[in-house]
């Protein structure tokens, strides 16, 4: 992420001093007894300078309670390993940062929950997730359009706001007296991590689609075909007649392997193999991919066992066999 310059660091220091003063005074006097002028004086700046940073006392207090979680979420996403699914990286980062109250006093959170104006201001802090998170997501997606990163970040911020809204809403609609502090964490309406995960779950397909678009070379699967081992050509023919009863017709026959397909859905296929023409084993299934070479490199880098090396076959495919964690052999192929 971008390293802030001197001017930006000074602005952040002033902002931190103002919100720290706002929270301290609110806890000492009660938020209703705190004026903007009091906060500015405690931070050593003018009320005019205060107004450059916050629109009112509630905003400053809520910012102090939020404690830069917005930026810490983005930093946590950036710190996740590159092979972690983006949807998981974002969700885990949000849950980690919002479920951890850190050094925040429990009474500060209770004060926010108990007052509608402070609750609203605290909910508004979720919007701050968008700018730094958009930068972090763009960094993960590489050459993906910046607009995609902004949309995903804005959607995440909205989901966090929804989860916080439900969590901070006092039970029975009461404004006071319905919250509880458990181990320093305010839990007015159930566990916050669960609410955050539930709110973010609908965004997972969008994150997955963005990742796949950013890595099309090994992310596109054309078809997956189960391979059934049969004992000779007689058994192969008998199985063919059986699977015709289910609507599958012979689509390819090399003798040692016969592929059946559904006429109405050509990628719905099943292969019957007596042996493999060049490999030592009959694979359990075949997966046709967009770029078999890129997939081969990815599988090797992951340390998976290569059962049959990458090679060109005389029947027009380029393929390799790999063993999955369950011990099954997968034929990964692409047509030349």
C-alpha positions in Angstrom: 0.0 0.0 0.0 1.1 3.6 -0.6 3.4 5.1 2.1 2.0 8.4 3.3 4.2 11.5 3.0 5.0 14.0 5.7 1.9 16.2 5.2 -0.3 13.2 5.3 1.4 11.9 8.5 0.8 15.3 10.2 -2.9 15.2 9.2 -3.2 11.7 10.6 -1.5 12.8 13.8 -4.0 15.7 14.2 -6.9 13.5 13.5 -5.7 11.0 16.0 -5.3 13.7 18.7 -8.8 15.1 18.1 -10.6 11.8 18.2 -8.6 10.6 21.3 -9.5 13.9 23.1 -13.2 13.4 22.0 -13.4 9.9 23.4 -11.6 10.8 26.7 -13.8 13.8 27.3 -17.0 11.8 26.4 -16.0 9.0 28.9 -15.2 11.6 31.6 -18.2 13.9 31.2 -20.7 12.0 29.1 -21.0 12.7 25.4 -23.8 15.2 25.8 -21.6 17.5 27.9 -18.8 17.6 25.4 -18.6 20.6 23.0 -16.5 20.8 19.8 -14.6 23.7 21.4 -13.7 21.5 24.3 -12.3 18.8 22.0 -10.3 21.3 19.9 -8.8 22.9 23.0 -7.8 19.5 24.5 -6.1 18.6 21.2 -4.4 21.9 20.9 -6.1 23.1 17.7 -8.7 25.6 16.8 -12.4 24.7 16.3 -12.0 25.6 12.7 -9.2 23.0 12.3 -11.5 20.5 14.1 -14.2 21.1 11.5 -11.7 20.2 8.8 -11.6 16.7 10.2 -15.0 15.9 11.8 -18.6 17.1 11.2 -19.5 16.9 14.9 -18.6 15.4 18.3 -20.4 12.1 17.5 -18.2 11.5 14.4 -15.0 12.1 16.3 -16.1 9.8 19.2 -17.2 7.1 16.8 -13.9 7.3 14.8 -12.0 6.8 18.1 -14.0 3.7 18.9 -13.6 2.3 15.4 -9.8 2.7 16.0 -8.7 2.6 12.3 -10.3 -0.8 11.7 -10.9 0.3 8.1 -7.2 0.6 7.3 -6.3 -2.5 9.3 -8.8 -4.6 7.3 -7.0 -3.6 4.1 -3.5 -4.2 5.6 -4.7 -7.7 6.8 -5.9 -8.5 3.3 -2.6 -7.4 1.8 -0.7 -9.6 4.3 -2.6 -12.8 3.4 -0.7 -15.3 1.2 -1.4 -14.9 -2.5 -2.8 -18.4 -2.8 -5.6 -17.7 -0.3 -8.9 -17.2 -1.9 -9.7 -13.5 -2.1 -13.2 -13.9 -0.6 -11.7 -15.8 2.3 -8.9 -13.2 2.7 -11.4 -10.3 2.9 -13.9 -12.1 5.2 -11.2 -13.3 7.6 -9.6 -9.9 7.7 -12.9 -8.2 8.5 -13.8 -10.6 11.2 -10.4 -10.5 12.7 -10.3 -6.7 12.9 -13.9 -6.1 14.0 -14.1 -8.9 16.6 -10.9 -7.7 18.3 -11.5 -4.7 20.5 -7.8 -4.4 21.2 -7.1 -1.8 23.9 -10.5 -0.2 23.6 -12.3 0.2 26.9 -15.6 -1.8 27.2 -17.3 1.4 28.5 -16.5 3.1 25.2 -18.4 0.5 23.2 -21.3 0.5 25.7 -21.5 4.2 25.4 -21.9 3.9 21.6 -24.5 1.2 21.8 -26.6 3.1 24.3 -26.9 6.3 22.3 -28.7 6.4 18.9 -26.6 9.3 17.5 -23.3 7.6 18.4 -24.6 4.3 17.0 -25.4 6.0 13.7 -21.9 7.7 13.6 -20.2 4.4 14.4 -22.1 2.6 11.5 -21.0 5.4 9.2 -17.3 4.6 9.9 -17.8 1.3 7.9 -17.7 3.4 4.7 -14.1 4.1 5.4 -13.3 0.5 4.5 -13.8 1.2 0.8 -10.7 3.3 -0.2 -7.9 1.3 1.4 -9.6 -2.0 0.7 -10.1 -1.1 -3.0 -6.3 -0.6 -3.2 -5.6 -3.9 -1.4 -8.0 -5.8 -3.7 -6.6 -4.2 -6.8 -3.1 -5.3 -5.7 -4.4 -8.9 -5.4 -6.2 -8.9 -8.8 -3.2 -7.5 -10.7 -4.4 -6.2 -14.1 -8.1 -6.3 -13.2 -10.0 -3.1 -13.8 -9.8 -0.7 -10.8 -13.6 -0.3 -11.0 -13.9 -4.0 -10.1 -11.8 -3.5 -7.0 -13.8 -0.4 -6.0 -17.1 -2.2 -6.4 -16.0 -5.2 -4.3 -14.6 -2.8 -1.6 -17.8 -0.8 -1.5 -19.9 -3.9 -1.3 -17.8 -5.2 1.6 -18.2 -1.9 3.4 -22.0 -2.1 2.9 -22.0 -5.7 4.2 -20.0 -4.7 7.3 -22.5 -1.8 8.0 -25.4 -4.2 7.8 -23.8 -6.6 10.2 -22.9 -3.8 12.6 -26.4 -2.4 12.4 -28.0 -5.7 13.4 -25.4 -6.3 16.1 -25.7 -2.9 17.7 -29.5 -2.8 17.6 -30.7 -3.3 21.1 -33.0 -6.3 21.7 -36.7 -5.5 21.7 -36.1 -2.1 20.1 -35.1 -0.5 23.5 -32.5 2.2 23.4 -30.8 1.4 26.7 -30.4 -1.3 29.2 -30.4 -4.2 26.7 -26.6 -4.6 26.0 -24.1 -6.8 27.8 -20.3 -6.9 28.0 -18.8 -10.3 27.7 -15.1 -10.6 28.2 -14.6 -7.0 27.2 -16.6 -7.4 24.0 -20.0 -5.8 23.7 -22.6 -8.3 22.4 -26.0 -6.7 22.2 -27.5 -9.0 19.6 -25.5 -12.1 19.2 -21.9 -12.8 18.2 -20.4 -10.3 15.8 -18.1 -12.7 13.9 -21.1 -14.8 12.8 -23.0 -11.7 11.7 -20.1 -10.4 9.7 -19.6 -13.8 7.9 -23.3 -14.1 7.1 -23.4 -10.5 5.7 -20.2 -11.1 3.6 -21.2 -14.6 2.3 -23.3 -13.3 -0.6 -20.3 -11.5 -2.0 -18.2 -14.6 -2.4 -19.3 -15.4 -6.0 -18.4 -11.8 -7.1 -14.9 -12.2 -5.5 -14.4 -15.6 -7.1 -15.5 -14.2 -10.5 -13.0 -11.3 -10.2 -10.2 -13.7 -9.3 -11.0 -16.0 -12.2 -11.1 -13.1 -14.7 -7.7 -12.0 -13.4 -6.3 -15.5 -13.8 -8.0 -17.0 -16.9 -5.0 -19.0 -18.0 -5.6 -21.8 -15.5 -9.0 -20.9 -14.2 -11.2 -22.1 -17.1 -12.4 -25.6 -17.0 -14.2 -26.8 -20.2 -15.5 -30.2 -18.9 -15.0 -32.8 -16.3 -15.5 -36.5 -17.3 -15.6 -39.5 -15.0 -13.6 -42.5 -16.3 -15.0 -46.0 -15.5 -12.5 -48.9 -15.7 -14.1 -51.9 -17.5 -12.8 -55.4 -18.0 -12.5 -55.7 -21.8 -14.5 -54.6 -24.9 -17.4 -56.9 -24.1 -17.9 -55.1 -20.8 -17.5 -51.8 -22.6 -20.3 -52.6 -25.0 -22.6 -53.8 -22.2 -22.0 -50.6 -20.3 -22.7 -48.5 -23.4 -26.1 -50.2 -23.8 -26.9 -49.6 -20.1 -26.0 -45.9 -20.2 -28.1 -45.5 -23.3 -31.1 -46.1 -21.0 -30.0 -43.0 -19.2 -29.8 -40.9 -22.4 -26.1 -41.2 -23.1 -24.9 -42.0 -26.7 -21.5 -43.0 -28.0 -19.6 -39.9 -29.0 -16.0 -41.2 -29.4 -14.4 -44.7 -29.6 -10.7 -45.4 -29.7 -11.1 -49.0 -28.8 -9.3 -48.8 -25.5 -11.6 -45.9 -24.5 -15.2 -45.0 -25.4 -16.8 -41.7 -24.5 -20.6 -41.4 -24.1 -22.3 -38.0 -24.1 -25.8 -36.6 -23.7 -27.0 -35.3 -27.1 -28.9 -32.4 -25.5 -25.9 -31.5 -23.3 -22.6 -32.5 -25.0 -20.4 -31.7 -22.1 -22.3 -34.2 -19.9 -20.0 -37.1 -20.6 -18.8 -40.5 -19.3 -15.8 -42.6 -20.5 -15.5 -46.4 -20.4 -11.8 -47.4 -20.5 -10.3 -50.9 -20.7 -6.7 -49.4 -20.3 -4.8 -46.3 -21.2 -2.9 -46.2 -24.5 0.3 -44.6 -23.2 0.0 -44.2 -19.4 0.5 -46.9 -16.7 -2.9 -46.4 -15.1 -6.5 -45.6 -16.1 -7.3 -42.2 -14.6 -10.4 -41.8 -12.4 -11.5 -38.7 -14.2 -10.5 -36.3 -16.9 -10.5 -32.5 -16.6 -10.2 -30.4 -19.8 -8.7 -27.0 -19.1 -8.1 -23.8 -21.2 -4.3 -23.9 -20.7 -2.9 -27.3 -19.8 0.7 -26.0 -19.6 -0.2 -23.3 -17.0 -2.2 -25.8 -15.0 0.7 -28.2 -15.1 3.1 -25.6 -13.7 0.6 -24.6 -11.0 0.1 -28.3 -9.9 3.9 -28.9 -9.9 4.4 -25.7 -7.8 1.9 -27.0 -5.3 3.9 -30.2 -4.8 1.3 -32.6 -6.2 2.4 -36.0 -7.4 2.7 -36.2 -11.2 1.7 -39.8 -12.3 2.2 -39.3 -16.1 4.3 -36.4 -17.5 3.0 -33.6 -19.6 3.1 -34.8 -23.3 1.4 -34.6 -26.7 -0.6 -37.6 -27.6 -1.2 -38.8 -31.2 -5.0 -38.5 -30.9 -4.7 -34.7 -30.6 -4.5 -33.9 -26.9 -1.8 -32.6 -24.6 -2.1 -34.0 -21.1 -0.7 -35.1 -17.8 -1.9 -37.2 -14.9 -1.8 -36.0 -11.3 -2.8 -37.6 -8.0 -5.3 -35.7 -5.9 -5.3 -35.7 -2.0 -7.7 -38.6 -2.0 -5.3 -40.8 -4.1 -7.4 -40.5 -7.3 -5.6 -40.1 -10.6 -6.8 -37.1 -12.6 -6.1 -36.8 -16.3 -5.7 -33.0 -17.0 -5.8 -32.3 -20.8 -6.2 -29.7 -23.4 -6.8 -30.1 -27.2 -4.1 -29.1 -29.6 
